Amino acid sequence: MAEAIKAEGALAGLQLGHCGSQRVIPDPPMLAPSPIPWMEGKRIPQEISAPEIKQLVVDHAEATRRLVQA
């Protein structure tokens, strides 16, 4: 895909984010900054821990590295 993008003179982009309690994928766990649902009647998320936050930072940095490499 990277070759096709470059061949057309375009640049690849990547948008990273963490949806937290607004996650719509049904598989657990649903991590968020607090165990407060984003809307009444929605699932209660699991509060994210400090080590899990650190891992998210590492994961985002690694995704960025792969994008630059591509």
C-alpha positions as CSV (number, residue, x, y, z in Angstrom):
1,M,0.0,0.0,0.0
2,A,2.9,2.4,0.8
3,E,4.3,1.9,-2.7
4,A,0.9,2.7,-4.3
5,I,0.5,5.9,-2.2
6,K,4.0,7.1,-3.1
7,A,3.5,6.2,-6.7
8,E,0.6,8.6,-6.9
9,G,2.6,11.4,-5.1
10,A,0.4,11.3,-2.0
11,L,1.4,11.1,1.6
12,A,0.1,8.5,4.1
13,G,-1.5,9.6,7.3
14,L,-2.5,8.0,10.5
15,Q,-4.9,9.2,13.2
16,L,-4.5,7.5,16.6
17,G,-6.8,7.7,19.5
18,H,-8.4,5.9,22.4
19,C,-12.2,5.9,22.4
20,G,-12.4,5.1,26.1
21,S,-15.9,4.6,27.4
22,Q,-17.4,5.4,24.0
23,R,-16.1,2.1,22.6
24,V,-18.7,0.3,20.5
25,I,-16.8,-3.0,20.1
26,P,-18.5,-5.5,22.4
27,D,-15.4,-7.5,23.4
28,P,-14.1,-6.7,26.9
29,P,-12.3,-5.0,28.4
30,M,-13.5,-1.5,27.8
31,L,-10.9,0.8,29.3
32,A,-11.5,4.5,30.2
33,P,-10.1,7.1,32.6
34,S,-12.8,6.3,35.2
35,P,-15.5,3.7,35.7
36,I,-18.2,6.2,34.7
37,P,-20.2,5.4,31.5
38,W,-20.2,8.1,28.9
39,M,-24.0,8.0,28.8
40,E,-26.8,6.7,31.1
41,G,-27.6,3.1,30.3
42,K,-24.2,2.4,28.7
43,R,-21.7,-0.2,29.9
44,I,-19.5,0.7,32.9
45,P,-15.9,0.8,31.7
46,Q,-12.9,-0.6,33.6
47,E,-10.7,2.2,35.0
48,I,-7.4,2.2,33.1
49,S,-4.3,1.7,35.3
50,A,-1.0,3.7,35.1
51,P,0.9,0.7,33.6
52,E,-1.9,0.4,30.9
53,I,-1.6,4.1,30.1
54,K,2.2,3.7,29.7
55,Q,1.6,0.8,27.4
56,L,-0.9,2.9,25.3
57,V,1.9,5.5,24.9
58,V,4.3,2.8,23.8
59,D,1.7,1.4,21.4
60,H,1.0,4.8,19.8
61,A,4.7,5.5,19.4
62,E,5.3,2.1,17.8
63,A,2.4,2.7,15.4
64,T,3.9,6.1,14.4
65,R,7.3,4.4,13.9
66,R,5.7,1.9,11.5
67,L,3.9,4.7,9.6
68,V,7.2,6.6,9.1
69,Q,8.9,3.4,8.0
70,A,6.2,2.6,5.5
